[in-house]
Amino acid sequence: MSILIPRVSYLIALLFLVSCGSVVLAQHDSGPVTGGGIIGGSTTRTSSKPATGTTAPRRTTTTSTTRRVPPARTTTDTKTTTADAYYQQGEALYNAQKYSEALEPYLKAVQLNPLMSNAWYRIGWIYNDQEQYDSAIDPLKRVISQQSDHAAANFELGYAYKKLERYAEALAAFNTAIRIKPDYAGAYYELGWIHNEQKNYQEAVRDLKSAISYRSSYPEAYNEMGYASRNLGRYTEAIEDYQEAIRLKPDMGLAHLGLGDVYYYNTKQYALAASSYKRGLELRPGNATAEYNLGWCYNDLERYNDAAAELRKAIQIQPNYPEAHNELGYALHQMGRYNEAIQMYLAAISQKTDYASAHYNLGMSYLALNNRNLALQQYRILQRIDQARATKLFNQIK
């Protein structure tokens, strides 16, 4: 049995089978796998911690917006010449971007003069830069206790809380920074990011629009806007937001992946999704879900060799990925490589025993090898977990 047909959706295939009883070969999952919900930042945002499971991370460990180095400031509150000397030593290293080396003289300065708020600020900033967010909190609070109108210290405090996922405290700190400095675009962006994280998408749009109103060339804010718009069901706006992010920053991999997500999950424009995912993965490799989505699109476009290559990448990144094994099996089956397809389906089933699509596809590959008995075994399994697919497979066996 070597006849291949373009894959069709499960519902269409079933109706076609009922109406005329024609032979249907292996079928991949009938639609994008969502992992139970939107995977926007699958691909589209950055994350404060690695994701687990089959859903790709929405974020990485770095922030998606650039934290600008504040200008050097002089101090007027030193108590001794020695404290001032340590502070100036720290400033020289800081301005040379030798942040780790600057930390020690700053710490010596505040040990001698605890009222040196500029040094405390630098210490907090450096701890944030080193991803030591717990350590950043106390120095930044000391700055604020000495200078209540220090917008940047409130921003850095909010940033530390955000990275620690203490979002209520982060929101308060960012709002304080905005109260002090109403045009603080970065603080508005961070508010929007947290609102997206908390699924408060309307609030996210509001704050991200404020960020953009104060900084028109802000690709990270447009990227977050795209994510919020998509979750609000505003797909045209989401596409426009991601496209603007890309216009402003053509090498922004997250925006390309986000655009791919809208095309893939929402508008079902798989050729456009494939193009966006391909570019996004070139710029930001290592995303298992995006690799799977790209492979799925290639299968839908009957580009089976390309699909197999991307799906193998997904499995390499995330070995426990039954959907990727099943989809790879489909590509191999369509290329007539039935024994290899069988191995992929068996791997998918070993990871997800009730995976009806993989059981059905396995049965179809057995039939392609004229092994009716093994195909019947899959039929019996499907009778317990998916009666519709069981009937569909049995009609092929008869």
Secondary structure as GFF3:
##gff-version 3
##sequence-region A 1 398
A	DSSP	alpha_helix	10	20	.	.	.	ID=ss1
A	DSSP	alpha_helix	40	44	.	.	.	ID=ss2
A	DSSP	alpha_helix	81	95	.	.	.	ID=ss3
A	DSSP	alpha_helix	99	112	.	.	.	ID=ss4
A	DSSP	alpha_helix	117	129	.	.	.	ID=ss5
A	DSSP	alpha_helix	133	146	.	.	.	ID=ss6
A	DSSP	alpha_helix	151	163	.	.	.	ID=ss7
A	DSSP	alpha_helix	167	180	.	.	.	ID=ss8
A	DSSP	alpha_helix	185	197	.	.	.	ID=ss9
A	DSSP	alpha_helix	201	214	.	.	.	ID=ss10
A	DSSP	alpha_helix	219	231	.	.	.	ID=ss11
A	DSSP	alpha_helix	235	248	.	.	.	ID=ss12
A	DSSP	alpha_helix	253	261	.	.	.	ID=ss13
A	DSSP	pi_helix	262	266	.	.	.	ID=ss14
A	DSSP	alpha_helix	270	283	.	.	.	ID=ss15
A	DSSP	alpha_helix	288	300	.	.	.	ID=ss16
A	DSSP	alpha_helix	304	317	.	.	.	ID=ss17
A	DSSP	alpha_helix	322	334	.	.	.	ID=ss18
A	DSSP	alpha_helix	338	351	.	.	.	ID=ss19
A	DSSP	alpha_helix	356	368	.	.	.	ID=ss20
A	DSSP	alpha_helix	372	385	.	.	.	ID=ss21
A	DSSP	alpha_helix	387	397	.	.	.	ID=ss22
###
